[in-house]
Amino acid sequence: MPRTLTAVRTNLGEGLRYVWNTPVVLLAIAVIGFVSTFGMNFNVVLPVMAASVLNVGPNGFGVLYVSMGAGALVAAVSVAMLQRPRLRVLIGGGVVLGVAEFVLAATNSYPIALVAVFFAGVGAIATSVSANSLIQITVPGPLRGRVMSVYTTVFSGSTPIGNGLTGGVGGLWGTPAALVMNGAITLGAEAVAAAAVLRSHVRIGGGPARGAEEPVPAGMGANASLPSID
């Protein structure tokens, strides 16, 4: 455990350098940063949409959240059943979330909204769980805590920013505009991530995940052998 401010800075710097020099980890953290800032904040405008667009009242709003929770549960169980996290799930989950937000923005039908929030729950959890698992199995044991602190900071720290942006746009131009903004940015981030994978900027190699008991090899970074996840 670091016991001085210098040691804390050194440990944090090591974690950030590893993230920057390991494309697959950088990709996962960048994707979850955009998705958690924008895509996952559709629930900020959902109460207003339930009251003023769908006109369903408190009970209908509660059912919307039940539908979203059901989608999240389905995604969590499905991802847990995979042998290893997959990049296609990380990227595909964000695509599902973005499309669901576009559908939600375009409808005033309550049944369609229920289906849209179900898939929004699927996409949000598929992306976040895949990113978390991908980082856990890729990062060597001695650096795992430091890198996970970067992930947690990005994932949790972006929520207040996204809440403010989504609520501000919704207040100025209405809930559909906020949902379209969130969906478009989410889809854009996933498109960039998919392009990086297809162009081999993110290299997926073979080999087992490194355990906590193993030392960190010198120069581990972008050229390190990574678990097979595609």
ABEGO torsion letter per residue (X at the ends): XBABAAAAAAAAAAAAAAAAABAAAAAAAAAAAAAAAAAAAAAAAAAAAAAAAAGAEAAAAAAAAAAAAAAAAAAAAAAAABABBBAAAAAAAAAAAAAAAAAAAABABAAAAAAAAAAAAAAAAAAAAAAAAAAAAABBAAAAAAAAAAAAAAAAAAAAAAAAAAAAAAAAAEAAAAAAAAAAAAAAAAAAAAAAAAAGABBBBBEBBBBAABBBBBGBBAABBBBBAX
